[in-house]
Amino acid sequence: MNSQLSSCVKLPNGLTGYFDCNIGTKQGCVSSTIIFALYINDLVTHLKRHCGSGVFVQIMRLCLQMTLQLLKKRLGNYKHRLIEFMSQSTGMQLNLDKSKIMVFRNGGPLRHYERWFYNEMPIEVVSFYRYLGSFFTPKLCWTKTMDTLAKQATKAMGTIFRYQKYFGYFNHKEAFKLFDTVVKPILMYSSELWGHQTCDKIEIVQVQFCKRLACLNQSVPNSFALTECGRLPLSVAYMLKCVKYWITLTQMAPTRYPRQCYVMLRRLDDSGRVTWATFVKRTLFSNGFGHAWISGEVENDSAFLTLFQNRLEKGRHMKIDRTYMYYRFCPICLQRNVYCIENEFHFLLVCPVYADIRERHFIDVWLRNYISEHLFVQIMSDTNIESIFALARYLDAAVKL
């Protein structure tokens, strides 16, 4: 029983004597959450009883507006001090150091009536609020969140390179395994909310890691650094997480809060308001999946996400909009009405305009082999110095042509 709790303190010389604990519960006790839920349930019941207005999400009323109204007046009757009296009667204490208020709007200074009090003490109105590692701002902009994640990931990246002093230099595979385990999860945090757009500050962390690992100068183009290390832009990962969360929302039960909030956001989008749902819609349409947004669901989650990821990966070159596939075809082959994506494999082994150059510079073993993905991998991974120079001469001549 909570009325019979006793504790002691562990000291270097042993344990102190036991003393009674008449307030609170033991650390980690499951009953603490139940007790808090009972308090919140009573508070919500009282708010609904006295609540004349609020914010509606589908069939549910969130009493946020009335809650703030009850805190607004410094002195007043029972109704205006309901939260204060509820806390006093139940023994619940409100920590004003951790309790803040943020006004959501497009900007401007606080108005004279935007002041709130609790127990005659002012509650601080802030320009941002951190909740579960993400920063909420009055304009619902995620820039501060992404800046913070990039800084935290940069520190973690520096830790990986400091490990080399103790364990020796990491090879390519080891280094990126550490990056994907230690750094990438930090960069991906809460990307379900902001991952609908490319963030340069998030991308630059991986680019810097690639340049440092490959000993490349900072002036080297970022795309070259990623290609050298065989890495995809992080946008492929966080856009995938954002769309995956959208699929989760569409499959939730209609009674779930997140589902009802999503339905509200979609209706606001239909009326012309820009919301999170608007950005998801743009992401789907720009990648050729507008039909999924229109239907509001996908038939096979795994197959859809795999296809979506492949579409993101294929459309990363030259920053060409994925809706304009025509411009990613090889212009030489298009003249012969042959539609081939101009990627590394096509440039190295397939395109006929470079046939003479291949005959002059490729080594015999390459020319005798059947053109395939296996041959491409063989050429790109050949460590023979003569083969490397042969490939370099081909690339030089092909680029000049």
Secondary structure, 3 states (H helix, E strand, C coil): CHHHCEECCEECCEECCCEECCCCCCCCCCHHHHHHHHHHHHHHHHHHHHCCCCEEECCEEECHHHHHHHHHCCCCCCHHHHHHHHHHHHCCCCCCCCCCECCCCCCCCCCCCCCCEECCEECCECCCEEECCEEECCCCCCHHHHHHHHHHHHHHHHHHHHHHHHHCCCCHHHHHHHHHHHHHHHHHCCHHHHCCCCCHHHHHHHHHHHHHHCCCCCCCCHHHHHHHHCCCCCHHHHHHHHHHHHHHHHCCCCCCHHHHHHHHHHHHHHCCCCCHHHHHHHHHHHCCCHHHHHHCCCCCHHHHHHHHHHHHHHCCHHHCCCCCHHHHECHHHHCCCCCCECCHHHHHHHCHHHHHHHHHHCCHHHHHCCCCHHHHHHHHHCCCHHHHHHHHHHHHHHHHC
